[in-house]
Amino acid sequence: MPRPKFQTLTEQMFYVLLCLRDECYGIDLFDKVSALTQGRVTVGSGTMYNLLEQFLDAGMIREVNVEGRRRSRWIIRLTR
């Protein structure tokens, strides 16, 4: 039986969500994660945007501002 999604977070998932406490652009998350972990954890662009899509689909985050084709800001939605 597969484990439920998001029951266990990877380091990258954890730090991306932690950085999304404040509204920010997706592109800013690369620098925020690196700064928060003092360069120990990095997230590639494919992983970053895949995680953002998964978090969005799961209702964990929401888009705050959309500019044309570019989904520009994300913020965590506290569910509990």
N, C-alpha and C positions, 0 to 999 in steps of 0.2 A: 504494500500500500504506500503511495507517495505521501511525503510529509505535507501538511497544509502550508500553503504559500505564506511567507513572511513570519512563520512561527519562529524561525531562527534567522537572524540577520547576519550577513557578512560584514566585515569591517567597512567596506565601501558603502554598503547600504546604510549602515549606522551613521557614518559621517555625512553622507549626502542628506539624510533626514535631519541630522543635527544642524547642518548649515541652513536648512530650509525653515528654521524657526523664524527667520526674518525673510521678508520678501526680497527676492533677488532674481537676476537674470540667470538662465541656465548656464551661460558661458562663464559667469562669475563663480560658479560652484567649483570649477577646477582649481582656481586660486584659493578659495576658501578652505577646501578640504586639505590642500597642501599646507596652507598656513596653520590650520588648526592642529595638524599632526606633525608639524615641523618637517615636512617633506617625506615622512615615513610612509604615508598612504597616498597613492596617486590613482586617479580614475581616468581611463581612456574615454574618448568621445563616444565610441560605440556603446560602452558600458553605461556611461552617464545618461545618455538619452534613452537607452533601453530601460534603465531603472526609473527614470522620470515617467516614461509611458506606463510602466507596470504600476507605479505608485498612483498615477492618475487613474488608471483603469480600476484599481482597487479602492478608489475613493479616499486615499490617504493624503493626497494633495489636490490642489485645484489651481487652475490657471487664473491669474489675476488680470493680466493685460496681454492682449494679442494684437500684434502689429502686422497686418498683411498675412503672409504665409508663416511668419516667424512667431512662434509661441514664446513670448519673451520673459514672463515672470511666473514664478511658482511660489506657493506658500503652503506650508503644512496645515492640514485641517485636523485639529485635535478631535478625536472621536470619543475619548473617554474622559 
